[in-house]
Amino acid sequence: QTAATGGGEQVVVRLETLSIVPPLEGLGIPAEEAAGLRELLSGGKGIVLLLGRSGAGTTTTYYAVLDAPELAGRRVVSIESLPEYAPANATQVEIDHASGKTLLKLLNQAINDGADAIAIAQLNEGESARLAFNAAKNGKLVIAALDCTTPLEAFSRLERWEITPRILGGMPLCMLSQTLVRRSDGGLAGVFAMPDRPRLESILSTRGVTIDM
């Protein structure tokens, strides 16, 4: 995967696909946030945004969410550029621009086919994002990974896509912001945090929006 950065192009090379995905409780998500996520998944509608740069572990978290028992028995469609794992609860469809299978077209198809939940492995353009959020507004559950480091950056991205905080009013929303840190033993561990929450609350309060997540 490649992504533009301030210093040039960032390249992430995956040497193998995922053979095992830990359950949600094995990811290190704080207990309160994990409980809120499970409540949203059980409710079956709203938005789950997984935030993190390429290589931060969002792919593992994405599949762990799709494997959550709360989604068992639902009609879940996962739209992916390169499937890396076969989740128990989702039907995977692959983006293929050469044959016209774009994210937007597959997203429309999943909605029209009556999927209960739609997962997007990488939400990276505005028209598809607006369609996904509209689906959530109309009772669907949408799970999407976004290449952002913090919720504040995510809200800024959404506003550039003309998805304003007011559009999110009344919609169940869960954001998980994660990164990888090196442990003292040399290994890597995922860290979930909301480092800019006070600043985010201050900005949103000027627009009449409060955070309850």
Disulfide bonds with the S-S distance in Angstrom:
none
